[in-house]
Amino acid sequence: MKVGLLVPQGWKHEYDGWDAASAWTRTVQLARQAESLGFESEWVFDHFHTTPDTTDEITFESFTTLTAVAGVTSRVRLGHMVICAGYRNPALVAKLTSTLDVASGGRFELGIGGGWKEDEWLAYGYGFPSTKDRLAGLGDALEVITRMLAPGRATYEGRYARVKGAVNVPKGIQQPRPPIIVGGNGREVTWRVAARFADELNVVFLSPGQIADALPVIRERCEEIGRDPATLRLSVYRRDEDVREPGSARVDLVGRYAEVGLARLVAFPTRWAPAEETQARFAEDCRAAGVELGAAG
């Protein structure tokens, strides 16, 4: 099992009261340190307003943040947990994906989901479609994105998205394309979308026991369309509160996730203290749990 870290952006109030320049400097410092500690990947949220309450505090935009992180790292994988499909034209998302993949030297992974944060949708003028429409829009977005990342020009006519002879050059560095991660816990729709389009399914907050129970359903979603379940990786973003305190409980939790057979655990220990010591102690606990991190730089 690999372990990735969220990079602080302010979304969960980790930068309340900070000035923007100091917060940005700290984000860059922590991104560099996370790579030097041996973590496999670095991730950002795709949000505009703080959570759970909306305040007039810092939230750095996700694609801009990842582009900067790509420039100060050389090894770690990079991606979102996860972008909201409804926030951007999907053809633009494909262009952003392929360009960021080139800029990062082939390290970008596109995480995408249906979106949920109603106050952001409304404040930024997107409306707030029903869950059914948001998920249907996710499917159309992935139709466009996968066509845009495939060879040649892209054409697709859907209810929520369309392209006609769209050119996307460059396509990125990774072959056959940058990996796609679909995020969400919806067994009926989201996991079917993941089985159809994704290289990885990312579930949110599920415990090791819940993941063990979910594995047969995920296999079934793949088998429904004739896909080998072994080709769909599984990752989890763990609840922040559960990785807050260093020590035996956190070591045990990481170890139990490793035993389930996950491809990747993503955590955000610096939510509570955006400091290098916080990341270093989490690295120590991961190693104590038997997780092999990369070589320290």
Steps between C-alpha positions, in 0.01 A plus 500: 500500500620849409432806715422848371452832677265791447681831456358784714291753303299661779174323408467339842602816687864399536602851389244707691662826606804453275596750233488350152873527424603321820240229447618442143863478616399237756307298239809489279723404795271214599472376141878480476531331839230242425701384201824491698330287769418236239124540459377363170261777399371848580139613461279808516130561551293673231305756700448875513349562846620380838328206667296410700410866545549759227729778619704770329825306537762357264417219259759460223370382160583140420648491148717803571623339822584172328688678224715673760555175689606332175769765464655437843487118498638235268378157613160506672177429315263799490123530490167616642280339764295570280397769251132581466393408148248784493750778573676493161425417140622139463691576180689765698564242772656271239722785381601582859569131562724447201692824553555433871615149418767644271595772746544244781702257290219245482390500866142630484190293582154643433268449797138591424157470660147634485541776759296576811576837665178690431612840629789507253283398206253776575753770590701445182196497276478131410153445643470173691367210292347194661723211601369306200593779261842557660586132459367488146712806429801316640442221252477741207811684622696176502377416152648829381820478704588145397440586134712814532787301654478226235672521160349729239225759523209460739129497424220428744143623531348460847230669700745674732816530287603489137802544275529494122832430337682640803880508481698434818874512439709410688322198645735477797803283563356189667378216281236419404389816688529658844320280756141586590367466855127513570416601855190415701319243709193450283469128432227524238621783276846627595659155520349409162644820354837410650485148354429647157752785489750494785834347582429549871200536729552726800260453791459749781530433874422125475659293774711192424199283589267697276747472215516124543120491473506725193753298300248241372272779377787675322595171334140454392490847343800408288369158407169654385683654205750220446790678667764317700451633859875478554544791257308746722718618785340603831606787726355675803512851641485454875313732734737771629408452864616139485855586397538806722684353796834323461556172676376143523139560392609670180761233435236230543258677265755532223600137547141379473453689175813338362362156587177562307695523176454866410714649227521833680412676826463879485508704822511861613692515830603863447139616513546550871855636493652598164858440614789282388505319836140386440590331171821352639317333790238360260780353290641335813161344579457372144836327516414360844186353340716315250434732206806549284541866407740612231857588567535824694654782299 
